[in-house]
Amino acid sequence: MVQPLEALGGALRFIKRVRADSQFRKDLYLQDSPEALGLHLKSQNMDFTPQDLDGAYMHLLTNCQDKSEADEIKEIVIWYSFLIGENE
């Protein structure tokens, strides 16, 4: 099922901010648990589910100009899964 773009807003904002803001990335590393990370993201108006992140990833892939841009977005999604402990 394709998610409406509005439902992906938090995940899209997350990916765009991670790409552009190194201090934001550092702040995410400082969160001591997946729950704390979720609360931090929610406070930044970036509340999203893993399904929303997958949908945002697919949406952004369609707009990529080249493979390196697509790879960067994929790496962000993988990095997030490590932050929340999905790949331990």
N, CA and C atoms as an extended XYZ file, in Angstrom:
264
Properties=species:S:1:pos:R:3:atomname:S:1:resname:S:1:resid:I:1 pbc="F F F"
N         0.834       -1.183        0.000 N   MET     1
C         0.000        0.000        0.000 CA  MET     1
C         0.880        1.248        0.000 C   MET     1
N         0.599        2.165       -0.884 N   VAL     2
C         1.356        3.402       -0.990 CA  VAL     2
C         0.813        4.383        0.047 C   VAL     2
N         1.732        4.990        0.793 N   GLN     3
C         1.333        5.942        1.819 CA  GLN     3
C         1.228        7.334        1.216 C   GLN     3
N         0.234        8.116        1.667 N   PRO     4
C         0.149        9.499        1.199 CA  PRO     4
C         1.391       10.276        1.639 C   PRO     4
N         1.822       11.189        0.814 N   LEU     5
C         3.028       11.963        1.088 CA  LEU     5
C         2.930       12.706        2.422 C   LEU     5
N         1.745       13.174        2.799 N   GLU     6
C         1.583       13.883        4.061 CA  GLU     6
C         1.953       12.987        5.248 C   GLU     6
N         1.643       11.704        5.156 N   ALA     7
C         1.935       10.766        6.239 CA  ALA     7
C         3.435       10.540        6.392 C   ALA     7
N         4.192       10.850        5.382 N   LEU     8
C         5.640       10.632        5.395 CA  LEU     8
C         6.417       11.866        5.839 C   LEU     8
N         5.708       12.925        6.188 N   GLY     9
C         6.341       14.213        6.479 CA  GLY     9
C         7.465       14.151        7.490 C   GLY     9
N         7.242       13.486        8.638 N   GLY    10
C         8.272       13.406        9.668 CA  GLY    10
C         9.508       12.681        9.176 C   GLY    10
N         9.305       11.597        8.449 N   ALA    11
C        10.430       10.821        7.924 CA  ALA    11
C        11.179       11.603        6.846 C   ALA    11
N        10.452       12.318        6.007 N   LEU    12
C        11.110       13.139        4.981 CA  LEU    12
C        11.936       14.249        5.620 C   LEU    12
N        11.365       14.903        6.641 N   ARG    13
C        12.112       15.954        7.347 CA  ARG    13
C        13.365       15.368        8.000 C   ARG    13
N        13.240       14.169        8.570 N   PHE    14
C        14.373       13.506        9.203 CA  PHE    14
C        15.506       13.283        8.197 C   PHE    14
N        15.196       12.669        7.074 N   ILE    15
C        16.232       12.373        6.072 CA  ILE    15
C        16.875       13.652        5.576 C   ILE    15
N        16.075       14.658        5.269 N   LYS    16
C        16.633       15.915        4.758 CA  LYS    16
C        17.520       16.595        5.793 C   LYS    16
N        17.100       16.559        7.048 N   ARG    17
C        17.905       17.225        8.085 CA  ARG    17
C        19.191       16.453        8.364 C   ARG    17
N        19.131       15.132        8.387 N   VAL    18
C        20.347       14.343        8.587 CA  VAL    18
C        21.347       14.630        7.470 C   VAL    18
N        20.864       14.788        6.265 N   ARG    19
C        21.760       15.073        5.135 CA  ARG    19
C        22.427       16.427        5.261 C   ARG    19
N        21.740       17.385        5.875 N   ALA    20
C        22.215       18.766        5.849 CA  ALA    20
C        22.842       19.266        7.149 C   ALA    20
N        22.589       18.600        8.276 N   ASP    21
C        22.912       19.192        9.573 CA  ASP    21
C        23.768       18.237       10.418 C   ASP    21
N        25.061       18.475       10.449 N   SER    22
C        25.959       17.587       11.196 CA  SER    22
C        25.711       17.669       12.704 C   SER    22
N        25.330       18.830       13.215 N   GLN    23
C        25.044       18.941       14.652 CA  GLN    23
C        23.820       18.108       15.019 C   GLN    23
N        22.840       18.067       14.155 N   PHE    24
C        21.660       17.234       14.389 CA  PHE    24
C        22.070       15.764       14.469 C   PHE    24
N        22.940       15.327       13.561 N   ARG    25
C        23.421       13.943       13.606 CA  ARG    25
C        24.126       13.658       14.927 C   ARG    25
N        24.958       14.593       15.398 N   LYS    26
C        25.646       14.420       16.677 CA  LYS    26
C        24.639       14.328       17.821 C   LYS    26
N        23.605       15.152       17.789 N   ASP    27
C        22.568       15.117       18.825 CA  ASP    27
C        21.884       13.752       18.859 C   ASP    27
N        21.679       13.160       17.702 N   LEU    28
C        21.034       11.848       17.660 CA  LEU    28
C        21.925       10.788       18.294 C   LEU    28
N        23.222       10.875       18.063 N   TYR    29
C        24.156        9.927       18.671 CA  TYR    29
C        24.146       10.020       20.195 C   TYR    29
N        23.854       11.184       20.729 N   LEU    30
C        23.887       11.389       22.181 CA  LEU    30
C        22.686       10.780       22.905 C   LEU    30
N        21.669       10.394       22.171 N   GLN    31
C        20.493        9.799       22.805 CA  GLN    31
C        20.869        8.413       23.317 C   GLN    31
N        20.512        8.112       24.574 N   ASP    32
C        21.007        6.884       25.211 CA  ASP    32
C        20.119        5.660       25.054 C   ASP    32
N        19.019        5.795       24.333 N   SER    33
C        18.147        4.640       24.106 CA  SER    33
C        17.265        4.918       22.896 C   SER    33
N        16.702        3.871       22.306 N   PRO    34
C        15.764        4.092       21.206 CA  PRO    34
C        14.560        4.952       21.638 C   PRO    34
N        14.138        4.791       22.885 N   GLU    35
C        13.013        5.581       23.385 CA  GLU    35
C        13.382        7.065       23.461 C   GLU    35
N        14.582        7.348       23.980 N   ALA    36
C        15.051        8.734       24.058 CA  ALA    36
C        15.195        9.328       22.659 C   ALA    36
N        15.671        8.527       21.730 N   LEU    37
C        15.790        8.981       20.342 CA  LEU    37
C        14.424        9.340       19.784 C   LEU    37
N        13.451        8.467       20.019 N   GLY    38
C        12.094        8.737       19.543 CA  GLY    38
C        11.512       10.012       20.130 C   GLY    38
N        11.732       10.234       21.421 N   LEU    39
C        11.245       11.462       22.057 CA  LEU    39
C        11.939       12.694       21.499 C   LEU    39
N        13.242       12.567       21.261 N   HIS    40
C        14.000       13.692       20.680 CA  HIS    40
C        13.465       14.016       19.284 C   HIS    40
N        13.253       13.003       18.474 N   LEU    41
C        12.736       13.242       17.127 CA  LEU    41
C        11.335       13.842       17.181 C   LEU    41
N        10.516       13.342       18.091 N   LYS    42
C         9.157       13.879       18.233 CA  LYS    42
C         9.208       15.355       18.601 C   LYS    42
N        10.146       15.734       19.473 N   SER    43
C        10.274       17.140       19.870 CA  SER    43
C        10.725       18.023       18.705 C   SER    43
N        11.300       17.403       17.696 N   GLN    44
C        11.763       18.116       16.502 CA  GLN    44
C        10.740       18.042       15.364 C   GLN    44
N         9.516       17.592       15.685 N   ASN    45
C         8.445       17.432       14.693 CA  ASN    45
C         8.820       16.399       13.628 C   ASN    45
N         9.461       15.317       14.093 N   MET    46
C         9.883       14.250       13.192 CA  MET    46
C         9.426       12.900       13.721 C   MET    46
N         8.183       12.817       14.096 N   ASP    47
C         7.612       11.568       14.588 CA  ASP    47
C         7.246       10.706       13.375 C   ASP    47
N         7.797        9.489       13.306 N   PHE    48
C         7.507        8.610       12.172 CA  PHE    48
C         7.708        7.161       12.576 C   PHE    48
N         7.098        6.277       11.810 N   THR    49
C         7.241        4.840       12.022 CA  THR    49
C         8.302        4.302       11.053 C   THR    49
N         8.776        3.077       11.294 N   PRO    50
C         9.693        2.475       10.313 CA  PRO    50
C         9.066        2.379        8.913 C   PRO    50
N         7.769        2.145        8.859 N   GLN    51
C         7.088        2.087        7.557 CA  GLN    51
C         7.088        3.464        6.881 C   GLN    51
N         6.922        4.523        7.680 N   ASP    52
C         7.000        5.875        7.123 CA  ASP    52
C         8.391        6.139        6.555 C   ASP    52
N         9.425        5.695        7.271 N   LEU    53
C        10.793        5.903        6.800 CA  LEU    53
C        11.027        5.149        5.492 C   LEU    53
N        10.512        3.931        5.404 N   ASP    54
C        10.631        3.174        4.147 CA  ASP    54
C         9.917        3.894        3.009 C   ASP    54
N         8.737        4.415        3.289 N   GLY    55
C         7.989        5.152        2.265 CA  GLY    55
C         8.706        6.409        1.832 C   GLY    55
N         9.277        7.129        2.789 N   ALA    56
C        10.032        8.345        2.461 CA  ALA    56
C        11.259        7.997        1.631 C   ALA    56
N        11.926        6.915        2.006 N   TYR    57
C        13.092        6.442        1.258 CA  TYR    57
C        12.716        6.166       -0.197 C   TYR    57
N        11.633        5.437       -0.397 N   MET    58
C        11.208        5.119       -1.763 CA  MET    58
C        10.835        6.386       -2.530 C   MET    58
N        10.159        7.304       -1.868 N   HIS    59
C         9.782        8.566       -2.515 CA  HIS    59
C        11.022        9.354       -2.939 C   HIS    59
N        11.985        9.476       -2.024 N   LEU    60
C        13.185       10.251       -2.341 CA  LEU    60
C        14.028        9.584       -3.415 C   LEU    60
N        14.026        8.255       -3.453 N   LEU    61
C        14.783        7.557       -4.502 CA  LEU    61
C        14.306        7.952       -5.893 C   LEU    61
N        13.006        8.174       -6.027 N   THR    62
C        12.468        8.536       -7.346 CA  THR    62
C        12.934        9.911       -7.791 C   THR    62
N        13.405       10.736       -6.847 N   ASN    63
C        13.852       12.084       -7.181 CA  ASN    63
C        15.369       12.230       -7.234 C   ASN    63
N        16.096       11.148       -6.986 N   CYS    64
C        17.562       11.219       -6.986 CA  CYS    64
C        18.100       11.516       -8.376 C   CYS    64
N        19.132       12.331       -8.399 N   GLN    65
C        19.760       12.697       -9.660 CA  GLN    65
C        20.801       11.688      -10.126 C   GLN    65
N        21.394       10.972       -9.154 N   ASP    66
C        22.422        9.996       -9.516 CA  ASP    66
C        22.536        8.927       -8.432 C   ASP    66
N        23.368        7.933       -8.695 N   LYS    67
C        23.517        6.802       -7.779 CA  LYS    67
C        24.100        7.225       -6.437 C   LYS    67
N        25.021        8.174       -6.420 N   SER    68
C        25.625        8.578       -5.150 CA  SER    68
C        24.593        9.221       -4.229 C   SER    68
N        23.663        9.959       -4.768 N   GLU    69
C        22.592       10.547       -3.960 CA  GLU    69
C        21.686        9.448       -3.406 C   GLU    69
N        21.365        8.471       -4.229 N   ALA    70
C        20.541        7.342       -3.784 CA  ALA    70
C        21.263        6.551       -2.703 C   ALA    70
N        22.555        6.345       -2.866 N   ASP    71
C        23.345        5.617       -1.863 CA  ASP    71
C        23.366        6.366       -0.534 C   ASP    71
N        23.474        7.691       -0.589 N   GLU    72
C        23.491        8.497        0.638 CA  GLU    72
C        22.180        8.327        1.415 C   GLU    72
N        21.078        8.360        0.716 N   ILE    73
C        19.777        8.207        1.372 CA  ILE    73
C        19.638        6.799        1.949 C   ILE    73
N        20.092        5.805        1.213 N   LYS    74
C        20.045        4.429        1.715 CA  LYS    74
C        20.878        4.296        2.988 C   LYS    74
N        22.049        4.913        3.010 N   GLU    75
C        22.913        4.850        4.190 CA  GLU    75
C        22.245        5.490        5.407 C   GLU    75
N        21.480        6.555        5.202 N   ILE    76
C        20.764        7.201        6.308 CA  ILE    76
C        19.733        6.254        6.897 C   ILE    76
N        19.005        5.554        6.041 N   VAL    77
C        17.989        4.605        6.512 CA  VAL    77
C        18.665        3.472        7.297 C   VAL    77
N        19.772        2.966        6.802 N   ILE    78
C        20.502        1.908        7.501 CA  ILE    78
C        21.049        2.436        8.827 C   ILE    78
N        21.610        3.629        8.820 N   TRP    79
C        22.148        4.250       10.030 CA  TRP    79
C        21.054        4.385       11.087 C   TRP    79
N        19.871        4.821       10.679 N   TYR    80
C        18.761        4.955       11.624 CA  TYR    80
C        18.417        3.602       12.248 C   TYR    80
N        18.420        2.545       11.447 N   SER    81
C        18.092        1.213       12.000 CA  SER    81
C        19.125        0.804       13.048 C   SER    81
N        20.380        1.193       12.878 N   PHE    82
C        21.389        0.937       13.906 CA  PHE    82
C        21.114        1.759       15.159 C   PHE    82
N        20.734        3.025       14.983 N   LEU    83
C        20.447        3.891       16.125 CA  LEU    83
C        19.324        3.332       16.995 C   LEU    83
N        18.322        2.741       16.369 N   ILE    84
C        17.194        2.246       17.154 CA  ILE    84
C        17.380        0.790       17.563 C   ILE    84
N        18.512        0.216       17.196 N   GLY    85
C        18.843       -1.125       17.658 CA  GLY    85
C        18.258       -2.251       16.849 C   GLY    85
N        17.843       -2.002       15.625 N   GLU    86
C        17.266       -3.073       14.805 CA  GLU    86
C        18.319       -4.008       14.229 C   GLU    86
N        19.558       -3.585       14.141 N   ASN    87
C        20.591       -4.418       13.518 CA  ASN    87
C        21.626       -4.909       14.505 C   ASN    87
N        21.248       -5.102       15.741 N   GLU    88
C        22.214       -5.571       16.737 CA  GLU    88
C        22.266       -7.073       16.745 C   GLU    88
